[in-house]
């Protein structure tokens, strides 16, 4: 299995405020997105929180494990 960590991506969603990342795996010539995420500074304030809060989030595809 080959694992590729990449920060050289562009997401058009406005709530990302910094680095975004993907982790892809290649197995038997097939590449799949395993994990994706990034920084969301200011997202909670945009959702109504009174205090600006830094955050990092990610999602993982458990079906690939």
N, C-alpha and C positions, 0 to 999 in steps of 0.2 A: 504494500500500500504506500502510495506517495502522498504526502501532505503538503499543501501550498498555502502559506499565510500571506495575504496581500493587503496593503493599505493604499495601493495605487488604483482606487476606484472612485467613481463619481456618482453620488446619489442626488436626485433632484428634489428630495423631500426637504422642506425648509426647517424642520426641527433638529436636524443634525447641526452641531455647532463646532465640531472639531474632527478628529480622526474618525474614519469609518473603516471597517475591516471585514474581510471574508476569510474563511478557512475552507478550502476545497480539498477533497480527497480524490485520488485517482486509483482505481482498482480494476485490474484487467482491462485497461484501456478506456474505461468509462469514468468521466469526471463528474462529481456531484458536490453541491454546496452543502457543507456540514454545519457551519456556524457563520452567523453574520451579525454585525452590531456596530456601535459607535458611541460618540459623546452626544449628550442631549442637554447641555447647559441651557437653562432658560425655558425648557419645556414645561416644567411644573408651574412656573410663574404664568406662562401662557394659558395653562389650564385652571388658573384661579388661586394658586398658592401665593400668599402674601410675601414670602421670602424667596429670593433667587437661590436655587439649589443646583449644584453640579450633579450630573448623573452620567452613568455609563450603562448601556443595556446591550443585550445580545439574545439571539434566539438560536436554538440548536435543533436539528432534524434528528430526533431519536430513532427514526426508522432506518437510518444509515449505520447505526452502531451495531 
